Every structure is written in structure tokens, then in C-alpha cells.
Amino acid sequence: MLKQPHITEKSTDLTKVNQYVFRVFSNTTKAEIRKAVQDIYGVHVEKVSKIKMPGKKRRRGRQIGWRSGYTKAVVKLRKGEIIEVLPH
């Protein structure tokens, strides 16, 4: 279900409003994401949003290829609950 936490500058700003971003498999449903986060981290999930990021065109010399797209999920937790996703 969950691949890994998606750690970027924007996702670390979202932690201040109790939202956490994870990379997920593209065929995972919102209900499966909710259950996985609740089981792994022991928190209560209020809302799950899925975002499908498109692949991007990349060049290496003359050759043109595509970088794969991916799916990420933004998980909103109940007020007062936190997840430690950033390495210390």
C-alpha cells in the first residue's frame, strides 16, 4: 500500500497543519491507504486525497525518454496527533 513518505519542502510545511504525504502504489484505494496508515502509525485518519503525478520528458543527449509518473496520497490526521516521518 504505502511505499515511503514523500519528503519535500512542501510536504514538511503540510505537517504543520496535520497533513502527511506518502508515495503509494497506483492501484491502492483511499480506504486501503487509511487502514494502512492507522495500522502502521497508530493514528486516526480524517481524510485521504490521492494525487496522480504525470511522468516527465527527459533528454540524455539526443535520446528522449520519459520518467515514470507516480501516485501520492495526502493524509489528514485527527487534531493533536502526529507522525514522525522525518529522519533525525
N, CA, C and O atoms as CSV, one atom per row, in Angstrom:
chain,resi,resn,atom,element,x,y,z
A,1,MET,N,N,0.820,-1.177,0.000
A,1,MET,CA,C,0.000,0.000,0.000
A,1,MET,C,C,0.876,1.258,0.000
A,1,MET,O,O,0.936,1.976,-0.998
A,2,LEU,N,N,1.552,1.519,1.121
A,2,LEU,CA,C,2.423,2.688,1.226
A,2,LEU,C,C,3.822,2.294,0.783
A,2,LEU,O,O,4.344,1.263,1.210
A,3,LYS,N,N,4.430,3.104,-0.066
A,3,LYS,CA,C,5.813,2.852,-0.465
A,3,LYS,C,C,6.773,3.507,0.519
A,3,LYS,O,O,7.630,2.845,1.105
A,4,GLN,N,N,6.615,4.828,0.692
A,4,GLN,CA,C,7.515,5.584,1.563
A,4,GLN,C,C,6.923,6.965,1.802
A,4,GLN,O,O,6.062,7.401,1.037
A,5,PRO,N,N,7.361,7.660,2.840
A,5,PRO,CA,C,6.945,9.058,2.998
A,5,PRO,C,C,7.544,9.899,1.871
A,5,PRO,O,O,8.686,9.677,1.468
A,6,HIS,N,N,6.795,10.839,1.378
A,6,HIS,CA,C,7.244,11.727,0.303
A,6,HIS,C,C,7.708,13.018,0.971
A,6,HIS,O,O,6.890,13.858,1.347
A,7,ILE,N,N,9.029,13.174,1.119
A,7,ILE,CA,C,9.570,14.289,1.890
A,7,ILE,C,C,10.097,15.365,0.942
A,7,ILE,O,O,11.097,15.177,0.250
A,8,THR,N,N,9.398,16.489,0.933
A,8,THR,CA,C,9.799,17.659,0.162
A,8,THR,C,C,9.576,18.884,1.047
A,8,THR,O,O,9.062,18.769,2.159
A,9,GLU,N,N,9.959,20.033,0.555
A,9,GLU,CA,C,9.748,21.265,1.322
A,9,GLU,C,C,8.252,21.516,1.536
A,9,GLU,O,O,7.830,21.923,2.619
A,10,LYS,N,N,7.466,21.272,0.500
A,10,LYS,CA,C,6.023,21.483,0.611
A,10,LYS,C,C,5.391,20.479,1.580
A,10,LYS,O,O,4.514,20.843,2.364
A,11,SER,N,N,5.832,19.221,1.528
A,11,SER,CA,C,5.229,18.216,2.417
A,11,SER,C,C,5.608,18.455,3.877
A,11,SER,O,O,4.818,18.150,4.770
A,12,THR,N,N,6.798,18.993,4.137
A,12,THR,CA,C,7.148,19.309,5.523
A,12,THR,C,C,6.345,20.503,6.031
A,12,THR,O,O,6.053,20.584,7.224
A,13,ASP,N,N,5.983,21.434,5.144
A,13,ASP,CA,C,5.096,22.529,5.547
A,13,ASP,C,C,3.695,22.011,5.871
A,13,ASP,O,O,3.025,22.551,6.752
A,14,LEU,N,N,3.249,20.975,5.171
A,14,LEU,CA,C,1.924,20.406,5.421
A,14,LEU,C,C,1.830,19.725,6.781
A,14,LEU,O,O,0.733,19.587,7.323
A,15,THR,N,N,2.968,19.295,7.346
A,15,THR,CA,C,2.921,18.647,8.658
A,15,THR,C,C,2.469,19.625,9.741
A,15,THR,O,O,1.971,19.205,10.785
A,16,LYS,N,N,2.638,20.917,9.501
A,16,LYS,CA,C,2.200,21.925,10.476
A,16,LYS,C,C,0.679,21.997,10.573
A,16,LYS,O,O,0.140,22.435,11.589
A,17,VAL,N,N,-0.013,21.568,9.514
A,17,VAL,CA,C,-1.481,21.547,9.526
A,17,VAL,C,C,-2.007,20.114,9.583
A,17,VAL,O,O,-3.116,19.827,9.130
A,18,ASN,N,N,-1.190,19.218,10.149
A,18,ASN,CA,C,-1.588,17.832,10.413
A,18,ASN,C,C,-1.859,17.023,9.147
A,18,ASN,O,O,-2.737,16.160,9.144
A,19,GLN,N,N,-1.114,17.292,8.068
A,19,GLN,CA,C,-1.245,16.519,6.838
A,19,GLN,C,C,0.113,15.933,6.487
A,19,GLN,O,O,1.140,16.603,6.599
A,20,TYR,N,N,0.107,14.665,6.060
A,20,TYR,CA,C,1.335,13.952,5.744
A,20,TYR,C,C,1.209,13.352,4.350
A,20,TYR,O,O,0.129,12.919,3.950
A,21,VAL,N,N,2.323,13.329,3.607
A,21,VAL,CA,C,2.312,12.878,2.218
A,21,VAL,C,C,3.110,11.581,2.106
A,21,VAL,O,O,4.220,11.474,2.626
A,22,PHE,N,N,2.527,10.598,1.417
A,22,PHE,CA,C,3.160,9.304,1.195
A,22,PHE,C,C,3.089,8.968,-0.285
A,22,PHE,O,O,2.126,9.321,-0.964
A,23,ARG,N,N,4.124,8.276,-0.786
A,23,ARG,CA,C,4.033,7.679,-2.113
A,23,ARG,C,C,3.316,6.351,-1.954
A,23,ARG,O,O,3.591,5.596,-1.022
A,24,VAL,N,N,2.393,6.068,-2.870
A,24,VAL,CA,C,1.602,4.844,-2.790
A,24,VAL,C,C,1.589,4.163,-4.155
A,24,VAL,O,O,1.930,4.776,-5.167
A,25,PHE,N,N,1.192,2.893,-4.176
A,25,PHE,CA,C,1.008,2.187,-5.435
A,25,PHE,C,C,-0.232,2.748,-6.127
A,25,PHE,O,O,-1.196,3.125,-5.460
A,26,SER,N,N,-0.213,2.805,-7.456
A,26,SER,CA,C,-1.279,3.488,-8.190
A,26,SER,C,C,-2.636,2.813,-8.061
A,26,SER,O,O,-3.661,3.479,-8.208
A,27,ASN,N,N,-2.677,1.513,-7.789
A,27,ASN,CA,C,-3.963,0.824,-7.704
A,27,ASN,C,C,-4.497,0.742,-6.276
A,27,ASN,O,O,-5.492,0.057,-6.038
A,28,THR,N,N,-3.868,1.415,-5.329
A,28,THR,CA,C,-4.315,1.408,-3.938
A,28,THR,C,C,-5.501,2.353,-3.771
A,28,THR,O,O,-5.480,3.473,-4.280
A,29,THR,N,N,-6.534,1.906,-3.059
A,29,THR,CA,C,-7.711,2.748,-2.832
A,29,THR,C,C,-7.499,3.629,-1.604
A,29,THR,O,O,-6.593,3.394,-0.805
A,30,LYS,N,N,-8.353,4.649,-1.468
A,30,LYS,CA,C,-8.267,5.542,-0.315
A,30,LYS,C,C,-8.537,4.788,0.982
A,30,LYS,O,O,-7.912,5.073,2.004
A,31,ALA,N,N,-9.451,3.839,0.952
A,31,ALA,CA,C,-9.764,3.052,2.149
A,31,ALA,C,C,-8.562,2.209,2.578
A,31,ALA,O,O,-8.293,2.074,3.771
A,32,GLU,N,N,-7.843,1.644,1.611
A,32,GLU,CA,C,-6.650,0.854,1.924
A,32,GLU,C,C,-5.545,1.735,2.496
A,32,GLU,O,O,-4.833,1.323,3.413
A,33,ILE,N,N,-5.398,2.950,1.957
A,33,ILE,CA,C,-4.391,3.882,2.472
A,33,ILE,C,C,-4.729,4.267,3.905
A,33,ILE,O,O,-3.850,4.286,4.768
A,34,ARG,N,N,-6.001,4.576,4.165
A,34,ARG,CA,C,-6.453,4.941,5.512
A,34,ARG,C,C,-6.139,3.821,6.504
A,34,ARG,O,O,-5.602,4.077,7.582
A,35,LYS,N,N,-6.473,2.587,6.143
A,35,LYS,CA,C,-6.250,1.448,7.039
A,35,LYS,C,C,-4.759,1.216,7.277
A,35,LYS,O,O,-4.346,0.925,8.400
A,36,ALA,N,N,-3.946,1.345,6.219
A,36,ALA,CA,C,-2.503,1.129,6.351
A,36,ALA,C,C,-1.873,2.161,7.286
A,36,ALA,O,O,-1.062,1.802,8.140
A,37,VAL,N,N,-2.231,3.429,7.139
A,37,VAL,CA,C,-1.667,4.479,7.996
A,37,VAL,C,C,-2.101,4.266,9.441
A,37,VAL,O,O,-1.294,4.414,10.359
A,38,GLN,N,N,-3.367,3.920,9.649
A,38,GLN,CA,C,-3.856,3.698,11.008
A,38,GLN,C,C,-3.175,2.495,11.652
A,38,GLN,O,O,-2.860,2.533,12.841
A,39,ASP,N,N,-2.941,1.419,10.882
A,39,ASP,CA,C,-2.298,0.222,11.432
A,39,ASP,C,C,-0.812,0.444,11.709
A,39,ASP,O,O,-0.307,0.034,12.754
A,40,ILE,N,N,-0.111,1.091,10.778
A,40,ILE,CA,C,1.345,1.254,10.909
A,40,ILE,C,C,1.696,2.286,11.973
A,40,ILE,O,O,2.574,2.047,12.802
A,41,TYR,N,N,1.015,3.435,11.959
A,41,TYR,CA,C,1.394,4.540,12.836
A,41,TYR,C,C,0.511,4.686,14.069
A,41,TYR,O,O,0.846,5.456,14.969
A,42,GLY,N,N,-0.608,3.968,14.136
A,42,GLY,CA,C,-1.477,4.025,15.308
A,42,GLY,C,C,-2.141,5.375,15.513
A,42,GLY,O,O,-2.224,5.860,16.642
A,43,VAL,N,N,-2.614,5.987,14.434
A,43,VAL,CA,C,-3.272,7.293,14.497
A,43,VAL,C,C,-4.655,7.186,13.855
A,43,VAL,O,O,-4.981,6.166,13.247
A,44,HIS,N,N,-5.460,8.229,13.990
A,44,HIS,CA,C,-6.787,8.273,13.387
A,44,HIS,C,C,-6.747,9.194,12.167
A,44,HIS,O,O,-6.353,10.355,12.275
A,45,VAL,N,N,-7.156,8.677,11.014
A,45,VAL,CA,C,-7.129,9.434,9.763
A,45,VAL,C,C,-8.501,10.049,9.521
A,45,VAL,O,O,-9.519,9.358,9.575
A,46,GLU,N,N,-8.523,11.364,9.252
A,46,GLU,CA,C,-9.776,12.053,8.947
A,46,GLU,C,C,-10.080,12.064,7.457
A,46,GLU,O,O,-11.233,11.908,7.055
A,47,LYS,N,N,-9.037,12.251,6.626
A,47,LYS,CA,C,-9.263,12.419,5.195
A,47,LYS,C,C,-8.052,11.921,4.416
A,47,LYS,O,O,-6.915,12.058,4.867
A,48,VAL,N,N,-8.304,11.336,3.233
A,48,VAL,CA,C,-7.237,10.893,2.335
A,48,VAL,C,C,-7.504,11.480,0.953
A,48,VAL,O,O,-8.611,11.364,0.428
A,49,SER,N,N,-6.488,12.109,0.365
A,49,SER,CA,C,-6.570,12.621,-1.006
A,49,SER,C,C,-5.477,11.957,-1.823
A,49,SER,O,O,-4.332,11.870,-1.379
A,50,LYS,N,N,-5.824,11.486,-3.018
A,50,LYS,CA,C,-4.836,10.879,-3.911
A,50,LYS,C,C,-4.526,11.841,-5.047
A,50,LYS,O,O,-5.420,12.492,-5.588
A,51,ILE,N,N,-3.243,11.924,-5.402
A,51,ILE,CA,C,-2.803,12.798,-6.482
A,51,ILE,C,C,-1.952,11.966,-7.428
A,51,ILE,O,O,-0.987,11.329,-7.005
A,52,LYS,N,N,-2.306,11.973,-8.701
A,52,LYS,CA,C,-1.552,11.221,-9.699
A,52,LYS,C,C,-0.598,12.190,-10.401
A,52,LYS,O,O,-1.032,13.082,-11.130
A,53,MET,N,N,0.695,12.007,-10.176
A,53,MET,CA,C,1.699,12.885,-10.767
A,53,MET,C,C,2.110,12.326,-12.130
A,53,MET,O,O,2.415,11.138,-12.232
A,54,PRO,N,N,2.124,13.146,-13.170
A,54,PRO,CA,C,2.456,12.640,-14.505
A,54,PRO,C,C,3.955,12.419,-14.671
A,54,PRO,O,O,4.764,12.998,-13.946
A,55,GLY,N,N,4.313,11.572,-15.634
A,55,GLY,CA,C,5.717,11.390,-15.981
A,55,GLY,C,C,6.226,12.619,-16.714
A,55,GLY,O,O,5.447,13.389,-17.275
A,56,LYS,N,N,7.539,12.794,-16.703
A,56,LYS,CA,C,8.114,13.967,-17.353
A,56,LYS,C,C,9.065,13.533,-18.461
A,56,LYS,O,O,9.697,12.479,-18.380
A,57,LYS,N,N,9.155,14.358,-19.490
A,57,LYS,CA,C,10.057,14.082,-20.600
A,57,LYS,C,C,11.481,14.419,-20.173
A,57,LYS,O,O,11.722,15.484,-19.604
A,58,ARG,N,N,12.412,13.533,-20.439
A,58,ARG,CA,C,13.821,13.737,-20.092
A,58,ARG,C,C,14.688,13.459,-21.313
A,58,ARG,O,O,14.383,12.580,-22.119
A,59,ARG,N,N,15.776,14.222,-21.440
A,59,ARG,CA,C,16.707,14.027,-22.553
A,59,ARG,C,C,18.059,13.607,-22.030
A,59,ARG,O,O,18.521,14.088,-20.995
A,60,ARG,N,N,18.684,12.709,-22.751
A,60,ARG,CA,C,20.062,12.335,-22.483
A,60,ARG,C,C,20.767,12.388,-23.834
A,60,ARG,O,O,20.741,11.434,-24.611
A,61,GLY,N,N,21.394,13.524,-24.086
A,61,GLY,CA,C,21.970,13.734,-25.408
A,61,GLY,C,C,20.852,13.905,-26.421
A,61,GLY,O,O,19.974,14.751,-26.250
A,62,ARG,N,N,20.887,13.097,-27.479
A,62,ARG,CA,C,19.842,13.164,-28.497
A,62,ARG,C,C,18.619,12.329,-28.138
A,62,ARG,O,O,17.530,12.550,-28.667
A,63,GLN,N,N,18.801,11.393,-27.258
A,63,GLN,CA,C,17.697,10.488,-26.942
A,63,GLN,C,C,16.697,11.145,-26.004
A,63,GLN,O,O,17.061,11.799,-25.027
A,64,ILE,N,N,15.449,10.953,-26.327
A,64,ILE,CA,C,14.375,11.486,-25.497
A,64,ILE,C,C,13.632,10.317,-24.877
A,64,ILE,O,O,13.269,9.361,-25.562
A,65,GLY,N,N,13.414,10.406,-23.578
A,65,GLY,CA,C,12.682,9.353,-22.882
A,65,GLY,C,C,11.716,9.970,-21.895
A,65,GLY,O,O,11.593,11.191,-21.799
A,66,TRP,N,N,11.039,9.116,-21.170
A,66,TRP,CA,C,10.066,9.565,-20.186
A,66,TRP,C,C,10.410,9.013,-18.824
A,66,TRP,O,O,10.730,7.833,-18.683
A,67,ARG,N,N,10.344,9.867,-17.821
A,67,ARG,CA,C,10.463,9.421,-16.439
A,67,ARG,C,C,9.078,8.972,-16.006
A,67,ARG,O,O,8.082,9.603,-16.361
A,68,SER,N,N,9.004,7.903,-15.254
A,68,SER,CA,C,7.716,7.355,-14.839
A,68,SER,C,C,6.968,8.323,-13.940
A,68,SER,O,O,7.572,9.071,-13.171
A,69,GLY,N,N,5.655,8.297,-14.046
A,69,GLY,CA,C,4.821,9.047,-13.127
A,69,GLY,C,C,4.644,8.253,-11.844
A,69,GLY,O,O,5.091,7.109,-11.755
A,70,TYR,N,N,3.997,8.847,-10.853
A,70,TYR,CA,C,3.763,8.163,-9.587
A,70,TYR,C,C,2.498,8.706,-8.944
A,70,TYR,O,O,1.956,9.727,-9.368
A,71,THR,N,N,2.039,8.010,-7.919
A,71,THR,CA,C,0.847,8.425,-7.185
A,71,THR,C,C,1.243,8.742,-5.759
A,71,THR,O,O,2.003,8.000,-5.138
A,72,LYS,N,N,0.725,9.850,-5.237
A,72,LYS,CA,C,0.985,10.180,-3.842
A,72,LYS,C,C,-0.341,10.415,-3.131
A,72,LYS,O,O,-1.348,10.749,-3.755
A,73,ALA,N,N,-0.320,10.237,-1.826
A,73,ALA,CA,C,-1.525,10.403,-1.020
A,73,ALA,C,C,-1.247,11.408,0.080
A,73,ALA,O,O,-0.221,11.335,0.756
A,74,VAL,N,N,-2.169,12.350,0.258
A,74,VAL,CA,C,-2.094,13.314,1.352
A,74,VAL,C,C,-3.082,12.853,2.414
A,74,VAL,O,O,-4.282,12.745,2.159
A,75,VAL,N,N,-2.558,12.582,3.612
A,75,VAL,CA,C,-3.360,12.026,4.697
A,75,VAL,C,C,-3.513,13.085,5.777
A,75,VAL,O,O,-2.521,13.607,6.286
A,76,LYS,N,N,-4.759,13.404,6.126
A,76,LYS,CA,C,-5.024,14.372,7.196
A,76,LYS,C,C,-5.377,13.605,8.460
A,76,LYS,O,O,-6.247,12.734,8.448
A,77,LEU,N,N,-4.688,13.939,9.563
A,77,LEU,CA,C,-4.900,13.251,10.834
A,77,LEU,C,C,-5.832,14.043,11.740
A,77,LEU,O,O,-6.078,15.230,11.528
A,78,ARG,N,N,-6.342,13.354,12.753
A,78,ARG,CA,C,-7.169,13.995,13.770
A,78,ARG,C,C,-6.315,15.022,14.508
A,78,ARG,O,O,-5.108,14.834,14.658
A,79,LYS,N,N,-6.932,16.095,14.966
A,79,LYS,CA,C,-6.212,17.180,15.636
A,79,LYS,C,C,-5.465,16.650,16.861
A,79,LYS,O,O,-6.021,15.900,17.663
A,80,GLY,N,N,-4.204,17.048,16.991
A,80,GLY,CA,C,-3.395,16.653,18.141
A,80,GLY,C,C,-2.551,15.413,17.916
A,80,GLY,O,O,-1.715,15.087,18.759
A,81,GLU,N,N,-2.742,14.703,16.796
A,81,GLU,CA,C,-1.954,13.502,16.516
A,81,GLU,C,C,-0.848,13.836,15.522
A,81,GLU,O,O,-1.034,14.653,14.621
A,82,ILE,N,N,0.303,13.194,15.698
A,82,ILE,CA,C,1.439,13.432,14.807
A,82,ILE,C,C,2.057,12.106,14.395
A,82,ILE,O,O,1.858,11.082,15.048
A,83,ILE,N,N,2.811,12.142,13.299
A,83,ILE,CA,C,3.589,11.000,12.814
A,83,ILE,C,C,5.026,11.477,12.687
A,83,ILE,O,O,5.275,12.559,12.157
A,84,GLU,N,N,5.964,10.690,13.163
A,84,GLU,CA,C,7.386,11.013,12.995
A,84,GLU,C,C,7.861,10.396,11.679
A,84,GLU,O,O,8.235,9.224,11.645
A,85,VAL,N,N,7.848,11.177,10.595
A,85,VAL,CA,C,8.278,10.668,9.298
A,85,VAL,C,C,9.651,11.189,8.899
A,85,VAL,O,O,10.309,10.586,8.051
A,86,LEU,N,N,10.095,12.279,9.482
A,86,LEU,CA,C,11.398,12.841,9.132
A,86,LEU,C,C,12.498,12.156,9.919
A,86,LEU,O,O,12.378,11.995,11.133
A,87,PRO,N,N,13.580,11.746,9.244
A,87,PRO,CA,C,14.697,11.149,9.977
A,87,PRO,C,C,15.403,12.195,10.834
A,87,PRO,O,O,15.543,13.347,10.424
A,88,HIS,N,N,15.843,11.799,12.007
A,88,HIS,CA,C,16.516,12.739,12.915
A,88,HIS,C,C,18.002,12.680,12.741
A,88,HIS,O,O,18.732,13.401,13.422
